[in-house]
Amino acid sequence: MAVTMAEITKLRHLTSAGLMDCKKALAETNGDIDAAVEILRKKGQAVAAKREDREASEGCSLSASDGTFAAIVALKCETDFVAKNAGFVETTRKILNVAMECRPNNIEELKALTIDGQTIQDLVVEESGKTGEKMEIGAYEWIKAESTTAYDHLGNKLSTIVGFNQADVDYQLGRDVAMQVASMNPVAVSIESVPASVVETEYKVAVDKTKEEQVKKAVEAALKKAGINPNLVDSEAHIESNIAKGWLTVEEADKARAIAKETAEQKAANLPAQMIENIAKGRVNKFYKESVLMEQEFIKDATVTIGQYLDKSSKGLVVVDFKRVNLNQD
């Protein structure tokens, strides 16, 4: 039977599928709209299965807050072209709205929720069929607190939510802290909440770096005392290159190697433990100032930390939690 434009338009309205896909589905079902919808949905499942091994590296991230609850939903796809499409952004918004209403505990619970009688998982599969790209829920994060705030950075690739220990936190203050999280990517709220494994790793790195620097200083001093420019012999590749250029003789190179080896061994065996520990602790403290939210310098006023900024606004006000989703690489 002939397929009319009115039928095609109706099917497109119901499914958002392409014109030719709608026409073919209607022709296959002799104009049965419901059957055509099912065909298009199955096509979406087929596309999703076919694209399963592809990487969904683009997408849209959106956040929202309703006072005591805030959430982020990220819907991922393959190309930036699809990610910026108004329909794709609207689908992300719909999923976020359901998350805000139902407050699921995790991404699997979110996928099982329904929109217009269809699970979110099936909706994502259907959207994949419309675009021909792999799509997936890339992230779902949430916070419950006395006050919450949400922030989406321009371009819908980066979202943050923040929870506070006091009710009715000023909107601009909340937004400032959410922007701080977006910009500075802290690893934890407070020093106390930094995972012990992270602190241990940072301390070990700081100790190793400090030892390496002390040995290097001793070697450079010994080379200078022997009349050798340390910059000419700071690596084997550099030594060979400088010999080839005539800037260093083979004898000078051998002498430099011997001095460097002997000095490094002696210095490494006699490093003052207390000094190394003090310097390493200083480096860990610097890590806290750079990576812990409440210790970070406020991006709008470097004279105060985030902790001081909050306390000035309301005595005892602190951040209790934050979440950050970035679809781009930090």
C-alpha positions in Angstrom: 0.0 0.0 0.0 1.1 3.6 -0.6 2.5 5.4 2.5 1.2 9.0 3.0 3.2 11.9 4.2 0.8 12.3 7.1 1.6 8.8 8.3 5.3 9.4 7.9 5.0 12.7 9.8 3.1 11.0 12.6 5.7 8.2 12.9 8.5 10.7 12.9 6.8 12.6 15.7 6.4 9.4 17.8 10.0 8.2 17.2 12.1 11.1 15.9 13.5 8.6 13.4 14.6 9.7 9.9 12.1 10.3 7.1 13.3 7.3 5.0 13.5 5.0 8.0 9.9 5.9 8.8 8.8 5.4 5.2 10.4 2.0 5.0 8.9 0.9 8.4 5.4 1.9 7.3 5.7 0.2 4.0 6.9 -3.0 5.8 3.9 -2.9 8.2 1.3 -1.8 5.6 0.8 1.5 7.4 0.5 0.0 10.9 1.9 2.8 13.1 2.3 0.7 16.2 4.1 -2.1 14.3 6.3 0.5 12.6 7.3 2.0 16.0 8.3 -1.4 17.1 10.4 -2.0 14.0 12.2 1.3 14.6 12.9 0.5 18.2 14.3 -2.9 17.2 16.5 -1.1 14.7 17.8 1.0 17.5 18.7 -2.1 19.5 20.5 -3.5 16.4 22.4 -0.3 16.0 23.3 -0.2 19.7 24.5 -3.9 19.5 26.6 -3.1 16.4 28.2 -0.1 18.0 28.9 -1.8 21.4 32.7 -2.0 20.7 32.9 1.7 19.8 34.0 4.4 22.2 31.5 7.0 23.3 34.0 9.8 24.1 31.7 12.8 23.6 28.5 13.7 25.3 26.4 16.1 27.4 26.7 16.6 31.2 23.9 18.4 33.1 23.3 19.0 36.8 20.5 20.3 39.0 19.7 21.1 42.7 16.4 21.3 44.5 17.7 22.4 47.9 18.8 19.3 49.8 19.4 17.1 46.8 21.6 17.6 43.8 22.5 15.3 40.9 24.6 15.1 37.7 23.7 13.0 34.7 26.0 12.6 31.7 24.8 11.0 28.5 27.6 9.9 26.2 27.8 9.5 22.4 30.5 9.2 19.8 30.7 12.7 18.2 30.6 16.3 19.3 28.1 17.0 16.5 25.5 14.7 18.1 26.4 15.9 21.7 25.5 19.5 20.7 22.3 18.5 19.1 19.3 20.1 20.8 17.4 16.8 20.9 20.4 15.0 22.6 20.7 17.7 25.2 16.9 17.5 25.8 17.1 13.8 26.3 19.9 14.3 28.9 17.7 16.9 30.6 14.7 14.5 30.7 16.9 11.8 32.3 18.2 14.3 34.8 14.7 15.4 35.7 13.7 11.8 36.4 16.8 11.4 38.6 15.9 14.5 40.5 12.3 13.3 41.1 13.1 9.6 41.9 16.6 10.0 43.5 18.0 6.6 42.5 21.0 5.4 44.4 23.2 4.4 41.5 23.4 4.3 37.7 21.7 0.9 37.4 18.7 2.1 39.3 18.6 5.2 37.1 18.5 3.1 33.9 15.5 1.1 35.3 13.4 4.3 35.8 10.8 5.1 33.1 10.0 8.1 30.9 6.6 7.9 29.2 6.4 4.2 30.0 9.8 3.3 28.6 12.9 2.5 30.7 15.7 5.0 30.5 18.0 2.2 29.3 15.5 1.4 26.4 15.2 5.2 25.7 19.0 5.4 25.3 19.0 2.4 22.9 16.3 4.0 20.9 18.2 7.3 20.7 21.2 5.4 19.5 19.1 4.0 16.7 18.1 7.5 15.6 21.6 8.8 15.4 23.5 5.6 14.4 26.0 6.3 17.2 26.7 4.4 20.4 25.1 6.0 23.4 25.3 5.3 27.1 24.7 6.8 30.5 28.3 7.9 31.2 27.8 9.1 34.7 25.3 9.6 37.5 26.3 11.4 40.7 24.2 12.7 43.6 24.5 14.4 47.0 22.2 14.9 49.9 23.0 17.7 52.4 21.4 20.6 54.3 22.0 22.8 51.2 23.2 21.8 47.7 24.2 23.7 44.6 24.8 22.7 41.0 27.0 24.2 38.2 27.3 23.4 34.5 30.3 24.8 32.7 29.8 26.4 29.3 29.5 23.6 26.6 27.8 21.0 28.8 31.0 18.9 29.2 31.8 19.7 32.9 29.3 19.7 35.9 29.8 19.9 39.6 27.5 19.6 42.6 28.4 20.6 46.2 26.7 19.9 49.6 27.0 22.1 52.7 26.4 21.5 56.4 24.0 24.4 56.8 20.6 25.2 55.3 19.8 28.1 53.0 23.3 28.7 51.8 23.5 31.9 49.7 23.1 31.1 46.0 26.2 33.1 44.8 28.4 31.5 47.5 27.3 28.1 46.5 27.9 28.8 42.9 31.4 30.2 43.7 32.3 26.9 45.5 30.9 24.8 42.7 32.9 26.8 40.2 36.0 26.3 42.4 35.5 22.5 42.2 35.0 22.7 38.4 38.2 24.8 38.0 40.6 23.3 40.5 39.5 19.6 40.6 40.2 18.9 44.3 40.7 15.3 45.4 38.9 15.7 48.7 36.8 18.1 50.8 39.3 18.3 53.8 42.7 17.0 54.8 41.0 14.4 57.0 39.0 13.0 54.1 42.0 12.5 51.8 42.4 8.7 51.4 45.3 7.3 53.4 46.6 5.6 50.3 46.8 9.0 48.5 48.7 10.6 51.5 51.1 7.6 51.6 51.8 7.9 47.9 52.3 11.7 48.0 54.7 11.3 51.0 56.7 8.6 49.3 57.0 10.7 46.1 58.0 13.7 48.2 60.7 11.7 50.0 62.1 10.3 46.8 62.1 13.7 45.0 63.8 15.3 48.0 66.5 12.7 48.1 67.0 12.9 44.3 67.4 16.7 44.6 69.9 16.6 47.4 72.0 14.0 45.6 71.9 16.1 42.4 73.0 19.3 44.2 76.0 17.4 45.7 77.0 16.1 42.3 76.7 19.5 40.6 78.8 21.0 43.4 81.5 18.4 43.0 81.6 18.8 39.2 81.9 22.5 39.5 84.7 22.1 42.0 86.5 19.9 39.4 86.1 22.6 36.7 83.4 20.7 34.8 80.1 22.4 33.7 77.3 20.2 35.1 75.0 21.1 32.2 77.3 19.4 29.8 77.2 16.0 31.6 73.7 15.8 33.1 72.8 12.7 31.0 74.6 10.0 28.9 72.8 11.3 25.7 74.0 14.8 26.5 77.5 13.7 27.1 77.7 11.8 23.8 76.2 14.8 22.0 78.7 17.2 23.5 81.6 15.0 22.7 80.5 14.8 19.1 80.2 18.6 19.0 83.7 19.0 20.5 82.4 20.7 23.6 83.7 17.9 25.8 86.7 15.5 25.6 86.4 11.8 26.2 88.7 12.2 29.2 86.5 15.0 30.7 83.5 12.8 30.1 85.1 9.8 31.9 86.2 12.1 34.8 82.7 13.6 35.1 81.1 10.1 35.2 83.5 9.0 37.9 82.9 12.1 40.0 79.1 11.9 39.6 79.0 8.2 40.5 81.2 8.5 43.6 79.6 11.7 44.9 76.0 10.3 44.3 76.8 7.1 46.2 78.4 8.9 49.2 75.6 11.5 49.4 72.8 8.9 49.1 74.3 7.0 52.0 74.6 10.0 54.2 71.4 12.0 53.7 70.1 13.5 57.0 66.8 11.7 57.7 65.2 14.6 59.7 65.9 17.1 57.0 64.5 14.8 54.3 61.4 14.2 56.4 60.8 17.9 57.0 61.1 18.8 53.4 58.8 15.9 52.4 56.2 17.0 54.9 56.4 20.5 53.4 55.7 19.1 50.0 52.7 17.1 51.3 51.4 20.3 52.9 51.7 22.0 49.5 49.8 19.1 48.0 47.0 19.7 50.5 46.9 23.4 49.6 46.7 22.6 45.9 44.4 19.6 46.0 42.1 19.8 49.1 39.0 21.9 48.5 38.8 23.6 52.0 42.6 24.4 51.8 42.7 25.7 48.2 43.1 29.4 47.5 39.7 30.8 46.4 39.9 31.4 42.6 38.2 34.8 43.0 40.4 36.0 45.9 43.8 34.3 46.4 44.1 36.0 49.9 41.7 33.5 51.4 41.2 29.8 51.3 37.8 28.2 50.5 37.5 27.3 54.2 38.1 30.9 55.2 35.7 32.2 52.5 32.9 30.0 53.8 33.5 30.8 57.5 33.4 34.5 56.8 30.0 34.1 55.3 28.6 31.9 58.1 30.5 30.8 61.1 31.1 27.0 60.9 29.9 26.7 57.3 31.8 23.9 55.5 31.5 21.7 52.5 30.4 18.1 53.4 30.7 16.6 49.9 31.1 17.4 46.2 31.0 15.5 42.9 32.6 16.4 39.6 31.9 15.0 36.1 34.2 16.1 33.3 33.7 14.6 29.8 36.9 16.2 28.6 40.3 15.1 29.9 41.6 17.2 32.9 
